[in-house]
Amino acid sequence: MEYKDYYKTLGVARDAGQDEIKRVYRKLARKYHPDVNKAADAEKHFKEIGEAYEVLKDPEKRTAYDHIGASLQEGQEFRPPPDWNAGFEFSGGGFGDAKKRDAALSEVDLAAEVVTPEAARSEYGHEPR
């Protein structure tokens, strides 16, 4: 398994608080969302930041990740302990988990999501003003 530095992926310090991680994730998710960003690598970046956020937003996953990654460098191969995935999964984020993620969002969170002109036209019949 190859180690991924999720803090580097999001561009936050290892001691960043949950509010900062959430703020940076939302900013990057809007920037790299494939409906907004047409660059060839936008979807790849979007999935990477989604995976990083899934781990860093959860205190239990973040603690386990920090413990394993304390002595590793990005890209370095490592063998996780036998019970590594016990209780939670470290991969994911991206498009596959979108329905689960969206179902868990509150109305306040939904208001912060990206609304494209196409989505606005289909929902309201016109573009946002």
Secondary structure as UniProt FT lines:
FT   HELIX           6..10
FT   TURN            14..15
FT   HELIX           18..32
FT   TURN            34..36
FT   TURN            40..41
FT   HELIX           42..56
FT   HELIX           59..69
FT   TURN            70..71
FT   TURN            74..75
FT   TURN            82..87
FT   TURN            94..97
FT   HELIX           98..104
FT   HELIX           107..112
FT   HELIX           117..124
//
